[in-house]
Amino acid sequence: MTRPTEDLATPTSIGYRAGGGGGLPLSVWPTAQQTARVQRAGRYLPESTAHPAKMLPAIARHAIAAYTQPGELVVDPMCGIGTTLVEAAHLGRYAIGVEYEPRWAELARANLAHASGQGAPGGGRVLHGDARRLTSLLNPDLVGRVALVLTSPPYGSSVHGQAKAEPGRGVAKWHDRYGSDPTNLAHASLPALLAAMGEILAECGAVLRPGGLVVLTARPWRRRELLVDFPGALAGVAEHAGLVAFERNVALLVGLRDQRLVPRPSFFQLDLVRKARARGLPLRIIAHEDVLVLRRPHPVAPAARTPSGQPGSPDGQSASERGAAPPLHRDRTGPRGSGRRDQG
């Protein structure tokens, strides 16, 4: 078995290919070969640690390299400290981020300037505003030209932030809040968050070029010992917003060393699992994030009419003129739904 490391992965237009050449695109991304701290060291300003829920730089870098080309436009409508923007700039893309909280918007600008100072060939800008108004925030000339929207919605606040156990004093927790504004989606209930995500994803679809992609990273979490399938709920919301499922991948939150997984759990993950096991519930640490890849459909050209008045192809040729026999009837011998592509 080939040792799966980032050194053996080469970006292509549709994903990463093992061995630096041929082979199939990988649906499991080795994005935690280094710890989050090492991934950000020197590349981001030290103040960035204050944000409660940062995307791993390797996840952003992997998605941008896989789904865009240098010079193309990338957007993050909930950009936080600017991870998407920084990685896009280092890869020679132009990125625009939108951030609701002024504090994080300023930090994202500072991180982007830091990337420029390090010689990043790309660039970008940060806008302060609500992602639900994305089309009105962007320059009208850019609407419909975005190659990739890459973001991670706020969710699962119980697993965010930093913490440290202090003997005799319990657990000290800090940097666990996005901000104090109660209207921030980070404080919304799950139904309210999903409703807002529907609005945001509709806006994302509007700014994408035809065939452009939305990449969402999310993970399930537990509430009162019940699993909340947030990625699955997001997929349904995205479909309702007019986007089409393209891929569903896994971004590892554990390292890979030969045949072993190298755990990199947060304090909150360990605490949750230990308490659950003490109650007899055999939980395990979540070792990945779901990566939902969604596509804006290409517009369907209206069918041209043949001389006989029957619908034909967009180029005006009938099926027989193109060398294909038109179907006489639909085959109903198979089970219902047998022609549907399995998206699982």
C-alpha positions in Angstrom: 0.0 0.0 0.0 1.4 3.4 -1.0 1.9 5.7 2.0 -0.6 8.4 1.6 1.1 11.7 2.3 0.6 15.2 0.9 4.0 14.8 -0.8 2.5 12.1 -3.0 -0.5 14.1 -4.0 -0.7 16.3 -7.1 -3.6 18.7 -7.8 -5.6 18.2 -10.9 -8.7 19.9 -12.2 -11.0 17.5 -10.4 -9.1 16.4 -7.4 -5.8 14.9 -6.2 -4.2 11.9 -7.9 -2.1 9.5 -5.9 1.5 9.0 -6.8 1.9 12.3 -8.5 0.5 11.1 -11.8 -2.2 8.6 -12.9 -4.8 6.9 -10.8 -8.2 8.0 -9.6 -9.1 11.2 -7.7 -8.9 10.7 -4.0 -12.1 11.2 -2.1 -10.2 11.1 1.2 -8.0 14.2 1.6 -4.9 13.8 3.9 -5.2 17.4 5.3 -3.9 16.8 8.8 -0.4 15.5 8.2 0.7 18.4 10.2 -1.1 19.9 13.3 -3.2 23.0 12.9 -0.6 25.0 14.8 2.2 24.0 12.5 0.1 24.7 9.4 -0.6 28.2 10.5 2.8 29.0 12.0 4.4 32.0 10.2 1.7 31.9 7.5 -1.0 33.6 9.7 -0.7 36.4 12.3 -0.5 35.1 15.9 -3.8 36.8 16.7 -5.6 34.3 14.5 -5.7 31.8 17.3 -8.4 33.8 18.9 -11.0 32.8 16.3 -13.1 29.9 17.7 -13.5 27.8 14.5 -10.8 28.1 11.9 -10.7 26.0 8.7 -7.5 24.0 8.4 -5.3 25.7 5.9 -4.6 22.3 4.2 -8.3 21.8 3.5 -8.6 25.2 1.9 -5.4 24.7 -0.1 -6.5 21.3 -1.3 -9.9 22.5 -2.5 -8.5 25.6 -4.2 -5.8 23.6 -6.0 -8.2 20.9 -7.1 -11.1 23.0 -8.3 -9.6 26.2 -9.7 -6.8 27.4 -12.0 -4.3 30.2 -11.3 -5.9 33.6 -11.9 -9.5 32.5 -11.2 -11.8 34.0 -8.7 -12.5 32.4 -5.3 -15.1 33.7 -2.8 -15.6 32.9 0.9 -18.9 34.4 2.2 -18.1 33.6 5.8 -14.3 34.1 5.7 -13.5 34.5 9.4 -9.7 35.1 9.7 -9.3 34.7 6.0 -8.0 31.2 5.6 -9.5 30.7 2.2 -8.2 34.1 1.0 -4.7 33.5 2.3 -4.4 30.1 0.7 -5.9 31.3 -2.6 -3.4 34.2 -2.7 -0.5 31.8 -2.2 -1.8 29.7 -5.0 -2.0 32.6 -7.4 -5.8 33.1 -7.3 -7.8 36.2 -6.5 -10.1 35.9 -3.5 -12.9 37.9 -2.0 -14.1 37.3 1.5 -17.2 38.5 3.4 -17.2 38.6 7.2 -20.0 39.7 9.5 -18.0 40.5 12.6 -15.8 43.6 12.2 -13.1 42.1 14.4 -12.5 39.1 12.2 -12.9 41.2 9.0 -9.9 43.3 10.1 -7.9 40.3 11.0 -8.6 38.7 7.6 -7.4 41.8 5.9 -4.2 41.7 8.0 -3.6 38.0 7.2 -4.1 38.8 3.5 -1.6 41.7 3.7 0.8 39.3 5.5 0.5 36.8 2.7 1.3 39.6 0.2 4.3 40.5 2.2 5.5 36.9 2.0 5.3 37.1 -1.8 2.0 35.5 -2.5 1.4 35.8 -6.3 -2.4 36.2 -5.9 -4.4 38.7 -3.9 -7.8 39.6 -2.7 -10.0 41.8 -0.5 -12.3 41.6 2.5 -15.8 43.0 2.7 -17.7 43.6 5.9 -21.3 42.4 5.6 -23.9 39.7 5.7 -23.4 36.6 3.5 -27.1 36.6 2.8 -26.5 39.8 0.8 -23.6 38.4 -1.2 -24.7 39.5 -4.7 -25.2 43.1 -3.5 -21.8 43.2 -1.8 -19.8 42.1 -4.8 -18.9 44.3 -7.7 -21.7 43.7 -10.3 -19.0 42.9 -12.9 -17.9 39.9 -10.8 -21.4 38.3 -10.4 -21.6 35.2 -12.5 -17.8 35.0 -12.9 -16.8 33.2 -9.6 -15.1 29.8 -10.2 -15.3 28.6 -6.6 -17.1 29.4 -3.4 -15.3 27.8 -0.4 -16.6 28.2 3.1 -17.4 26.6 6.4 -20.6 27.6 8.2 -20.7 28.3 11.9 -22.0 25.3 13.8 -21.5 23.2 16.9 -20.4 26.0 19.3 -19.9 23.5 22.1 -16.8 22.1 20.3 -15.2 25.5 19.5 -12.6 27.5 21.3 -9.7 26.6 23.5 -9.6 25.1 26.9 -7.3 23.8 29.6 -7.9 21.7 32.6 -6.6 23.3 35.8 -6.2 21.0 38.8 -8.6 21.9 41.5 -10.2 24.6 39.4 -12.0 22.7 36.7 -11.7 23.7 33.0 -10.8 27.2 31.8 -12.3 28.0 28.4 -11.5 31.0 26.2 -11.8 32.1 22.6 -15.0 30.2 22.3 -17.3 32.9 20.9 -17.5 34.4 17.4 -18.7 37.7 18.9 -21.3 39.3 21.1 -23.9 40.2 18.4 -26.9 38.0 19.1 -27.9 38.1 15.4 -24.7 36.3 14.3 -25.6 33.0 12.8 -23.2 31.3 15.2 -25.8 31.9 17.9 -28.8 30.7 15.9 -30.7 27.5 16.5 -30.2 24.7 14.0 -33.5 25.4 12.1 -32.6 29.1 11.9 -29.1 28.3 10.8 -30.2 26.0 8.0 -32.8 28.5 6.8 -30.1 31.2 6.6 -27.7 28.8 4.8 -30.4 28.3 2.2 -30.4 32.0 1.6 -26.6 32.1 1.5 -26.3 29.2 -0.9 -28.8 30.7 -3.2 -26.6 33.8 -3.3 -23.6 31.7 -3.9 -25.2 30.0 -6.8 -26.0 33.5 -8.3 -22.4 34.7 -8.2 -20.9 31.4 -9.6 -20.2 31.1 -13.3 -22.1 28.2 -15.0 -20.5 25.0 -13.9 -18.8 26.8 -10.9 -18.5 25.0 -7.6 -19.4 25.5 -4.0 -17.3 23.6 -1.5 -18.7 23.3 2.1 -16.8 21.8 5.0 -18.8 20.6 8.0 -19.0 17.8 10.5 -21.7 16.2 12.5 -21.9 16.8 16.3 -23.8 15.5 19.2 -26.5 17.2 21.2 -27.8 15.4 24.3 -26.1 12.2 23.0 -28.0 12.4 19.7 -26.1 12.7 16.5 -26.8 15.9 14.5 -26.1 15.1 10.8 -25.3 18.7 9.8 -23.5 17.7 6.6 -26.6 15.8 5.4 -28.9 18.7 6.3 -26.7 21.1 4.4 -26.8 18.9 1.3 -30.5 19.0 1.3 -30.6 22.8 1.8 -28.1 23.2 -1.1 -30.2 21.1 -3.4 -33.3 23.2 -2.5 -31.2 26.3 -3.3 -30.7 25.1 -6.9 -27.2 23.6 -6.6 -26.4 20.0 -7.8 -24.4 17.5 -5.9 -21.0 17.0 -7.6 -18.8 15.2 -5.1 -18.8 14.3 -1.4 -15.3 13.9 0.1 -13.6 13.4 3.4 -11.0 15.8 4.8 -9.1 14.0 7.5 -8.6 15.6 10.9 -6.1 12.8 11.8 -2.6 12.3 10.5 -1.5 9.2 8.5 1.7 7.4 9.3 2.2 4.2 7.4 -0.7 2.0 8.5 -1.6 4.1 11.6 -3.9 7.0 12.2 -2.3 9.8 14.3 -5.1 11.4 16.5 -5.3 15.1 16.7 -8.4 15.6 18.9 -9.3 18.9 20.5 -9.9 19.1 24.3 -13.6 19.3 23.7 -13.7 16.1 21.6 -11.8 14.2 24.2 -13.9 15.6 27.0 -17.2 14.7 25.2 -16.0 11.1 24.4 -14.7 10.4 27.9 -17.9 11.6 29.5 -20.1 9.6 27.1 -18.1 6.4 27.7 -18.3 6.9 31.4 -22.1 6.8 30.9 -21.9 3.7 28.9 -22.2 5.3 25.5 -19.4 4.0 23.2 -18.6 7.1 21.3 -15.5 7.6 19.2 -13.7 10.8 18.2 -14.8 12.3 14.9 -11.7 12.0 12.6 -12.9 13.9 9.5 -14.9 16.7 8.1 -17.4 16.2 5.3 -16.5 18.1 2.2 -19.7 18.8 0.1 -18.9 19.8 -3.5 -21.9 21.3 -5.3 -22.2 22.7 -8.8 -24.2 25.4 -10.4 -25.9 23.8 -13.4 -25.1 24.9 -16.9 -28.2 26.6 -18.5 -30.1 24.3 -20.7 -30.5 25.6 -24.2 -34.0 25.4 -25.6 -34.5 22.6 -28.1 -34.6 23.7 -31.7 -37.4 22.7 -34.0 -36.8 20.3 -36.9 -38.4 21.0 -40.3 -41.2 18.6 -39.2 -41.9 20.8 -36.2 -40.6 18.3 -33.7 -38.1 19.2 -30.9 -34.5 18.6 -32.0 -31.1 19.3 -30.7 -29.8 22.9 -30.0 -27.9 22.8 -33.3 -31.1 22.1 -35.2 -30.2 18.5 -36.1 -32.5 15.6 -35.4 -31.3 12.5 -33.6 -31.2 10.5 -36.9 -29.2 13.3 -38.6 -26.6 13.1 -35.9 -26.3 9.3 -36.5 -28.3 8.3 -33.4 -31.6 6.5 -33.5 -34.3 8.3 -31.4 -35.7 6.2 -28.6 -39.1 4.8 -29.4 -40.2 4.3 -25.8 -38.9 4.3 -22.3 -37.7 1.0 -21.0 -39.9 0.2 -18.0 -38.6 -3.3 -17.4 -36.2 -2.3 -14.7 -37.1 -1.4 -11.1 -38.3 2.1 -10.5 -35.3 4.4 -9.9 -32.8 2.0 -11.4 -31.5 4.7 -13.7 -30.7 7.1 -10.9 -27.0 7.8 -10.2 -26.0 6.7 -6.8 -24.6 9.9 -5.0 -23.6 8.0 -1.9 
